[in-house]
Amino acid sequence: MAHVPAAERRPQLIKAAIAFMAREGVTAGSTRAIAAELGVAQATVHYIFGTKEGLYHAVMEQLTQDLIAQVERAAPTDAGFEQTVGALAAALWHTVREQPASHQLLTELSHFALRTPALNEALESHYRRVTEVTARLVSEAAERTGQPLAQPAETIARFFLAGFDGLTMQHLALPDEEAEHTCLQAFVSAVVAMAGGRLEPVSVPAN
């Protein structure tokens, strides 16, 4: 294969890694396998990413950026607060229905990163980034619509993402379209109620 600058080869390798690991699983994603997927020398992967963990970090960043971009494009600019939260949830859920392999790969990478010290920072960065973006979208919707927030935007964002992660895992493991739609509606209602101070917290023992 003709020489290609590293700046051009990097996104090609990330795309190849995503395709390979979505098909074969994270643990199969060695630098040798990813190099073969694109048809380049294994040394090229090491030259650009340093280590396998460096490549995994880049894959997590790309998946996160792609997900955020899709949600930001779907964020309404003239809807009410409830409608905005619903639109964001619907946009995210659409990515789960249309791109289950990407969500499964991101889930697998997250679990793998929990036990891989070299990827701890990548995992923290992923969750920090999606939380920050979700909190910003919630804040912007609240300011635009005059909706006072009963909880900090970051707390609402964490609740939103926790619920969505759970629905996503259930869809991947045990899909049920009718039940999922009902749960998604209830989940959005809970987020809106929490933001508006209408969700009465239940006392939970600390221990």
N, C-alpha and C positions, 0 to 999 in steps of 0.2 A: 504494500500500500504506500502511495506517495506520502512524502513528508507533509504533515499538517501542523501548524503552530499550536502550542499548548492551549492558548486561549480559545481556539476553535475545537480542539480535541476534547477539552474538559466537558462541555455540555453534551457532546456525543457520547462520552463514556457514562455520564450520569443517566442519560436516556437509556442507554444499553443496560445499565445496572438495574434501573427501575423495571424494564421489561423482563430481564432475566429473573430477578428476585420475586417479582409478582407472579411469575410462572412457576419457578422452582423452589421458592422459599428463601428466607434470609440466610440460613446457615449454609446454603449451597453457593452463596455469592462470594466465592473466593476471588482474589484479584486475577488468578489464572482463568477462571470461568468467565469473568466479565471481559477480560481481554479477548478471549476467544469469541464471545458474543459479538464484538465489534470487528474482530479480525485484525487486532493489533498485538504487538508484543507485550508480554506481562510487564516488562520494564517500563513501558509507557505509562501504565496505570500507577506504578510506584513513583515515577518521576513527577506526575501531576498531582497525586493525592498523598504521597508519602507512605501511607499504610492502608490496610483494608479498612480500619476504623475511620481514616480520613475520607475514604470514598463513601462509607456509610453515612458519615456526617453530612457530606454534600448531598446525598440522596434524601436525607431527612429534610434538609433545608429546601430542596427543590419541591418535594411533596407539600411541605408547609406553604411555600410561596404560591404554588398552584391552587391549593385549597383556599387560601386567603383571597387570592385574586378573583376567584369565582364568586365568593360570598360578597366581596366589595362591589363587584359589578351588579349584583342582584339587590343591593341595599337601596330601597326607595328613598327619594328625596322630598316627597310631598305627601306621604301617608301619615296616618296617626301612629301613636306609639305602639298600640297593640298590633296594628297592621304591619308595622315595621318589624317587630319581633317575629311575627308570623312569617313574613317574607324571608327573613334571614334563616329561620328554621327550615322553611320549605326549600330554600336554595341549597342549604347544607344537605338536607335529606335527598335532594335530587342527585347530588354528587355520590351519595351512598348507593342509591339505586342504579345509577348509570356507570359508576366506577368502583364497584365493590373490591376489585383487586387492589386498587390504590389504597383504599382504607384498610384492607387486610394487611397490606405491606407496611403501612405506617404503624398499625397496631403491633405487628410482629417486631418491627424495628424498635418501638418503644419498650417492649418487654425485654428485648435483647440488650438494649442500652442500660436498663436497670441493673444488669449484672456485668456490665462492661465499663470499668472505670474510665477508659479513654473516651467513652461516649456519654458520660454523665452530663457534661456541659452541653452537648448537642440536644439531649433530651430536655434539659432545663430551658434551653433557648427556644425549643419548639413550643413548650407549654407557656412560656413567658410571652412569646410572640402572639400566639393565638388568643391568649387572655387579654393582652393589651389591645389587640385589634377589636375583639368583641366588646371590651369595655368602652373603647372609643366610639363604636357604632351605637352602643346603648346611650352613651352620653350625648352624642349628636342628635339622636332621635328625641331624647328627653328635652334638650334645649330647643329643638325645632318646634316641638309640640306643646311646650310649657308643662311637661309632665314632671312633677317633683319626684325624686328618687328617694325611697324610704331606706335604701341600703346603698353603700358605695358602689359605683359602677363596676369595680373590679370584683366585688362579691357577687353581684348579679351575673357577671360574665362567668365566674367560676361555677356557679350553680347551673347556668345555661350549658356550659361545656361538659360538666359532669353528667347531666342528664342525657345530653346528646351522645356522649361516649357510650353510655349504657345501652341506648337504643340501637346504636350502630353495632355493638357487639352482639346483641340479640338477633339483629337482622342477619349478621354473618353466620351465626351459629344455628339459629332456629327461626327462619323467616316465616312471617305470618302477616300478610299485607293488611288484612282488616284490623287485626289487633294493633299493628304498628301505627296505623293511621289514627286510631283512637288514642293510643298512648302519646303520639306526637301532639295531638290537639290538647290533651290534658297537660302535657309538659309545657307547652307554650302558655297555657292559661296560668299555670303555677308561676312561671317566670314573670308574667305580667302582673300577677297578684303580688308577688314578692317585691317587685319594683315599686308598685303603688302602695305598699304597706297594708295590703288586704289579706296577706297570707299569715295566719296566726301560727307562730312557731310552737311546736310541741316540746315540752321539757324532755331532754334526753340526758340520762345519767352520764357524768363525766367518766366513770369507771365501769 
